[in-house]
Amino acid sequence: MTQPYRQDQFFKTEFEQFVRSCSYSPCHPIIRTFPRFKYDHLAEQSKTRRDLKKAAEAAAVANQLRTESERLGKTCNKYKTRQRALTPGLFTVFCGGCGVCLSFEMMPVCESPVTAFRTFAHRAWRRDDFATFQEFTDTGKWNDSI
């Protein structure tokens, strides 16, 4: 069951939403959210454990290199970790008729299907979506067509 999206739940202004979510679609507002499922929660916990383990391993290697460089008296950065400065990419939506960019979103992971799902399922693209959103803003009644 979908739920109406309330901007004040997450972001104070539209600009803050743009900066923090790395997505912009001025003519297609976010109108709905989907509930979180048990398996989403379990997958997130698993990822957090993996990330913590990886961070602990990286910290151990960094400490080992630091003590070795202090012992040798050198500040060689041959084994310096490389930080990725680029994003995985942008997911863009262009009008097929005139070629204007209607929406874009920075992808958190390369080739992630989640980005496309969020772009098309959470936002209003069809007349039904806009009508549902208008009815919600006028009456407070959420009657989603999905």
N, C-alpha and C positions, 0 to 999 in steps of 0.2 A: 504494500500500500504506500503510495507516495504521500508526501507531506508538503505543505506550502513552504517556500523559502522565505525567511525573514532576514533581511540584511543586517538588522541591528543585533542579531544573534552572534554574528561573526565579525563584522566590520562596521566601523562608525560612518565612513563616507565611501562613495563610489571610487574615489581615487585610492583610498587605502585598500579596497577590494582588488583593484587593478594591480597595485604594487605587490601585495602579499600573495595573491593567487596566480600572478603572471598570466592572466588571461584577460582579453578585452573583446567585447562584442557589444557595441553600443545599441544596436537595433534589436538584439535578441537577449533580453534579460534572463537571468537565472530565475526560474519560477518554482522549481520543485527540488526536493531532496528525497533520497531513498533511505529506508531504515538500514541500520547496520545489522549484519547477519552474524551468527555465531562463528562461521568459518572466516569471515573478515577479521574478527577479533583474534582468533587463533593464529591466523597467518601473520598478523601484525605482531603478536607476542613472539612468534618464532623468529621473525626478522629482527626484532629488538635483541633477542638473545644472541643471534648470529653477529649483529653489529657490535654488541658489547664484547663478545669473545674476540672479534677482529681488532677492536680498539685496544684490548688488553695485550694482544700479541704485538701490535704495532708499538705500544708504549714500552714493552719489554725490549724490543729491538732498538728503539730510540735510546733507552737508558744504557744498553750495552754499548752502542756507538758513542754515546756521550762520555761514558767512563773511559772507553778506549782512547778517544781523542784527548781527554784530559791527561791520561797517562802518557800518551805520546807527545803532548804539547802542541798538537797541530789542530787546525780547524778546517780540515779537508771536508768538502761537501760532496764527495764522490757518491756517497750512498744516501744523499738527501732524497726524501720522498718527493715524488712529483704530484703536485695537485693539479687536477683537471680544471682549466679555466673556462672551458667552453661548455655550453649546455648541450644536452642530447639532441636538441632541435626544436623547431617550431611546428605546431600543427596549425595549418591555415585553412580557412574556408573562403573560397572565391566565388563570386557570382558567375554562372556559366554564360550569361548573356553579355554583360558589360565588362567583366573582369575585375570588378572592385573587390577588395578584401573585406569580407563581412565579419570575420572573426579570426582571432589567433590565440593560441595558448602555448606556453612553454612546456615542453614535455619533461616530466620528472625522470623517465626512463626511456631509453631508445626503443622505438617501435612499440610503445605501450598502447594496448587497446583501451585502457582506462581513459586516456585522454579523449579519444573519439567518443566514447560512451558519455563522458561528462559533458562534452561539447554539445552533443545532440539530444541526450536524454534529460539533462537538467535545465536546458534553456528552451525558450519559446521559439519555435520555427514555423509551426503551422497555425492556421486561423483558429483551430480548436484550442491550441495552447494559449493564444492571446485572449480568447473569449473566457477561458477558465480563469486566467489571471485577472482579467477585468472584473469578472463576477466576484472573485475573492476580495479584491480591493474595495469593491462597492458594498458587498453584503457580508463579507467575512465567511462565506460558505465555500468550502473547498470541494469541488466536484471534478476531479481530474479524469481526463479521457483515457489515460494509460492504465 
